[in-house]
Amino acid sequence: MATAKKARLLKLATFNINNVNRRLPNLLGWLSTAKPDVVCLQELKAAQNAFPEAAIKTAGYEAVWRGQRTWNGVAILSRRGLPLVTRIELPGAAEDNQARYIEAAVSGVLVACLYLPNGNPQPGPKFDYKLAWFRRLNRHARKLLRSGAPVVLAGDFNVAPTALDIYPTRSWDKDALVQPESRAAYARLIKQGWTDALRKLHPDQRIYTFWHYLRKRWQRDAGLRLDHILLSPNLAEGLRAAGVDRGVRVLPGASDHAPVWVVFKVP
């Protein structure tokens, strides 16, 4: 008599680390306790040769990354073997050298780690760049969906999709994170067929992933949900759990973001 195949679960997280070397103790502590299988990191703020590969490997994770000094840089960590890189840039603009996208196959899943432009101040060139980058992302995401592969889009999207994703306030009304154009671009992405994992399991809850350092916004829980994990339909049907590790945000020297995680069945 044949035995039923046991479901293989994967825990994947995304974390805007806001300087991977400065926050390395926090990152390693979280990896040790949370034990995600795959992690997408953004805002490394480290050149390619300054990424702390040795420390992360000692923690049990293989890594691929695209470094960049100052504000950018993205990485994918895995304790399920070395990720197989398929892309190190978002297609559609050969002249764009900002390190905001890396894509790799990990444990039977195609993982896209992204750091979407902030877009401030708006209106202006930075907001135009944000919307252009979003259009490129949407075009590429549609192709990934059509491939039929199990795909995850994870990262800091720099958009609070709805009023439920930001604390009740008018102080952010002119910010690029909440502009109608930013929200419409995210809505178009979801409409392709992606599942916003956190919102799927917590449809009516105010959940935040980012709290600005200023004006005691953490202490007041005055946050925004900017970090998202989107699942292709063949992964969404196996979604088991999703949450935010808020405790990481309160640690000394913390990033202004907290990790977001999901658990799903791998087809």
Secondary structure, DSSP 8 states (H G I E B T S, - for coil): -------EEEEEEEEE-SSTTTTHHHHHHHHHHH--SEEEEE---B-GGGS-HHHHHHTT-EEEEE-BSTT--EEEEESSS--EEEESS-TT-TT-----EEEEEETTEEEEEEE-----SSSSHHHHHHHHHHHHHHHHHHHHHHHT--EEEEEE-----SGGGB-S-STTTTSGGG-HHHHHHHHHHHHTT-EEHHHHHSTT----SB--SGGGTTTTT--B--EEEEE-HHHHTTEEEEEE-GGGGGSTT--SB--EEEEEEE-
